[in-house]
Amino acid sequence: MAKGIIYCMTTIVPGLVKIGKTGINNFEQRMYHLERNGYVNVVGLKRRFAIAVEDYDEKEALLHDIFSKSNIENTELFAIDIDLVVQLLSSFEGNQVYPETITKEEVFDTATDERTNANAVNKYPIPNGTYYLNEKAKGFGIVKATMDINEKSFIVKKGSRCLPCEQDWMPEARKNAIIKDGFLNEDIECRSPSTAGWVVLGHANNGWKIWKNNNGEPIDIYRKK
């Protein structure tokens, strides 16, 4: 049984994912090349999850077959939910290669939470408008942030106070956020209220509880209507 690494990567195009494979000793070199040179004219590739498994050729082929209807012809690119891919890959038997600082169980739980939040937003739309986070953080005082919701886009606004992140792993939105001196320097779009909370708080959270409307009510009220 041939052992190798199956990986998935996000791209500069939202919702466009690369699913590929590489040899056990070639992972860092392959990531370096893709993250700097792109793939079939698509740039901005960033590693999201990788796992070393037995029969990696067959398992990669199976994933490509499962997502065949979302495949960009003659490429390893798929128009699919990255968290769904992470859920599947992290459920495989094997040794997690990336990320290195959290377990497969934590990766799976985080991906599941992201998809649950996204599905909840589709099922229980939050009214467009501006929402607020006002939390007391030990050692930092009051943390204030603003989020605009527009057609299911969750945009943490420039000027929001952001706490340091003590974890090596974090959602792409937090990775991409430009934070200087504890403040967000430009708007950052997120896929769920909990991801928006990650950008501000630097750790996992329940975005439905921490973001509130003008009346001070958590946005969770919209899931109960």
C-alpha positions as CSV (number, residue, x, y, z in Angstrom):
1,M,0.0,0.0,0.0
2,A,1.5,3.3,-1.1
3,K,1.6,6.0,1.6
4,G,1.5,9.6,0.8
5,I,-0.1,13.0,1.7
6,I,-3.5,14.3,0.6
7,Y,-4.0,18.0,1.1
8,C,-6.5,20.7,0.4
9,M,-5.9,24.4,-0.1
10,T,-7.9,27.6,-0.4
11,T,-7.4,30.0,-3.3
12,I,-7.8,33.7,-4.0
13,V,-11.2,32.8,-5.5
14,P,-13.7,32.4,-2.7
15,G,-15.2,28.9,-2.7
16,L,-12.5,27.5,-5.1
17,V,-10.5,24.7,-3.5
18,K,-7.6,22.6,-4.6
19,I,-7.4,18.9,-3.6
20,G,-4.2,17.2,-4.4
21,K,-1.6,14.7,-3.3
22,T,2.2,14.5,-2.8
23,G,4.9,12.2,-1.6
24,I,5.6,11.9,2.1
25,N,8.9,13.8,1.8
26,N,7.7,16.4,-0.7
27,F,5.0,18.2,1.2
28,E,6.9,21.4,2.2
29,Q,8.4,21.7,-1.3
30,R,5.0,21.2,-3.0
31,M,3.3,23.8,-0.7
32,Y,6.1,26.3,-1.2
33,H,5.7,26.0,-5.0
34,L,1.9,26.3,-5.0
35,E,1.7,29.1,-2.5
36,R,4.2,31.2,-4.5
37,N,3.4,30.2,-8.1
38,G,-0.3,29.3,-8.0
39,Y,-1.9,26.6,-10.0
40,V,-3.3,26.8,-13.6
41,N,-3.5,30.6,-13.4
42,V,-5.1,30.6,-10.0
43,V,-3.1,32.3,-7.3
44,G,-3.3,33.0,-3.6
45,L,-3.2,29.3,-2.7
46,K,-2.9,28.6,1.1
47,R,-2.6,25.2,2.8
48,R,-5.6,24.3,4.9
49,F,-5.3,20.7,5.8
50,A,-3.0,17.7,5.0
51,I,-2.9,14.1,6.2
52,A,-0.6,11.2,5.5
53,V,-2.6,8.1,4.6
54,E,-2.2,4.6,3.1
55,D,-3.4,4.1,-0.5
56,Y,-3.2,7.9,-1.1
57,D,-3.7,7.6,-4.8
58,E,-7.0,5.7,-4.4
59,K,-8.2,8.1,-1.6
60,E,-7.4,11.2,-3.7
61,A,-9.2,9.6,-6.7
62,L,-12.2,8.9,-4.4
63,L,-12.4,12.5,-3.3
64,H,-12.2,13.7,-6.9
65,D,-15.0,11.4,-7.8
66,I,-17.1,12.5,-4.8
67,F,-16.7,16.1,-5.9
68,S,-16.7,15.5,-9.6
69,K,-19.8,17.6,-10.3
70,S,-18.0,20.6,-8.7
71,N,-14.7,20.1,-10.6
72,I,-13.2,22.6,-12.9
73,E,-12.4,20.5,-15.9
74,N,-8.9,19.1,-16.3
75,T,-7.7,20.6,-13.0
76,E,-7.6,19.7,-9.3
77,L,-9.8,22.7,-8.5
78,F,-13.3,22.3,-7.1
79,A,-16.1,24.8,-6.4
80,I,-17.0,23.5,-3.0
81,D,-17.1,24.3,0.7
82,I,-13.5,24.0,2.1
83,D,-14.8,23.0,5.5
84,L,-16.6,20.0,4.0
85,V,-13.3,18.8,2.5
86,V,-11.6,19.3,5.8
87,Q,-14.3,17.3,7.6
88,L,-13.8,14.4,5.2
89,L,-10.0,14.5,5.2
90,S,-9.8,14.8,9.0
91,S,-12.0,11.7,9.4
92,F,-9.5,9.6,7.4
93,E,-7.2,7.2,9.3
94,G,-3.7,8.7,9.2
95,N,-1.2,11.1,10.6
96,Q,-2.1,14.8,10.4
97,V,0.7,16.8,8.6
98,Y,-0.9,20.2,8.7
99,P,-1.8,22.1,10.9
100,E,0.7,20.8,13.4
101,T,-0.5,22.5,16.5
102,I,-4.0,21.2,16.9
103,T,-5.4,17.6,16.8
104,K,-7.5,16.1,14.0
105,E,-10.4,16.1,16.4
106,E,-10.1,19.8,16.9
107,V,-9.7,20.4,13.2
108,F,-12.9,18.3,12.5
109,D,-14.8,20.1,15.3
110,T,-13.8,23.5,14.0
111,A,-14.8,22.6,10.4
112,T,-18.1,21.2,11.6
113,D,-18.8,24.4,13.6
114,E,-18.0,26.5,10.5
115,R,-20.4,24.5,8.4
116,T,-23.1,24.5,11.1
117,N,-22.9,28.3,11.4
118,A,-23.0,28.8,7.6
119,N,-26.0,26.5,7.3
120,A,-27.7,28.2,10.3
121,V,-27.2,31.5,8.5
122,N,-28.9,30.1,5.4
123,K,-31.8,28.8,7.4
124,Y,-32.1,31.7,9.8
125,P,-31.0,34.9,7.9
126,I,-29.9,37.7,10.0
127,P,-31.3,41.1,9.0
128,N,-28.8,43.3,7.1
129,G,-27.3,46.0,9.3
130,T,-24.6,46.8,11.8
131,Y,-23.9,44.7,14.9
132,Y,-21.6,45.1,17.8
133,L,-19.3,43.1,20.0
134,N,-18.5,44.5,23.5
135,E,-16.6,42.0,25.6
136,K,-14.4,42.3,28.7
137,A,-11.1,40.5,28.2
138,K,-8.8,39.8,31.1
139,G,-5.7,41.9,30.9
140,F,-7.0,44.0,28.0
141,G,-10.1,45.7,29.3
142,I,-13.1,46.2,27.1
143,V,-12.9,44.9,23.5
144,K,-15.2,46.7,21.0
145,A,-15.8,45.7,17.5
146,T,-18.3,46.4,14.7
147,M,-19.7,44.0,12.1
148,D,-21.8,44.8,9.0
149,I,-24.1,42.1,7.6
150,N,-25.0,42.4,4.0
151,E,-26.6,39.5,2.1
152,K,-25.0,36.9,4.3
153,S,-21.6,38.5,4.3
154,F,-20.1,39.2,7.7
155,I,-17.7,42.1,7.5
156,V,-15.7,43.0,10.6
157,K,-15.1,46.7,10.2
158,K,-11.8,48.6,10.2
159,G,-10.9,50.0,13.6
160,S,-12.3,47.0,15.5
161,R,-10.1,46.1,18.5
162,C,-8.6,42.6,18.1
163,L,-7.0,40.5,20.8
164,P,-3.8,38.6,20.2
165,C,-4.1,35.0,19.1
166,E,-2.2,32.5,21.1
167,Q,-2.8,29.6,18.8
168,D,-0.8,28.8,15.6
169,W,-3.9,27.6,13.9
170,M,-6.6,30.1,13.0
171,P,-9.3,30.6,10.4
172,E,-8.3,32.1,7.1
173,A,-10.1,35.3,7.9
174,R,-8.0,35.9,11.0
175,K,-4.8,34.9,9.1
176,N,-5.6,37.5,6.4
177,A,-6.7,40.2,8.8
178,I,-4.3,43.2,8.9
179,I,-4.0,44.0,12.6
180,K,-1.6,46.6,13.9
181,D,-1.3,47.8,17.5
182,G,-4.4,45.7,18.3
183,F,-6.7,47.3,15.8
184,L,-8.0,46.0,12.5
185,N,-6.6,48.1,9.7
186,E,-9.1,47.2,7.0
187,D,-12.5,45.5,6.6
188,I,-12.3,41.7,6.6
189,E,-15.1,39.5,5.2
190,C,-16.0,36.3,7.1
191,R,-18.4,33.4,6.3
192,S,-20.1,33.2,9.7
193,P,-20.6,35.3,12.9
194,S,-18.3,32.9,14.7
195,T,-15.5,33.4,12.3
196,A,-16.1,37.2,12.7
197,G,-15.7,36.6,16.4
198,W,-12.5,34.7,15.8
199,V,-11.1,37.8,14.0
200,V,-11.7,39.9,17.0
201,L,-11.2,37.6,20.0
202,G,-8.5,35.4,18.6
203,H,-10.1,32.1,19.7
204,A,-13.1,29.9,19.2
205,N,-16.5,31.5,20.2
206,N,-20.2,31.4,19.7
207,G,-20.8,34.3,17.3
208,W,-24.5,34.0,17.7
209,K,-24.1,35.0,21.3
210,I,-21.4,37.6,21.2
211,W,-22.6,39.8,18.4
212,K,-25.5,42.0,19.3
213,N,-28.0,44.4,17.6
214,N,-28.7,48.0,18.5
215,N,-30.9,46.9,21.3
216,G,-28.2,44.8,22.9
217,E,-29.9,41.6,21.9
218,P,-27.6,38.7,20.7
219,I,-28.2,37.8,17.0
220,D,-29.2,34.3,18.3
221,I,-32.7,35.8,18.6
222,Y,-33.1,35.5,14.8
223,R,-32.6,31.7,15.1
224,K,-35.6,31.5,17.5
225,K,-38.1,33.3,15.3
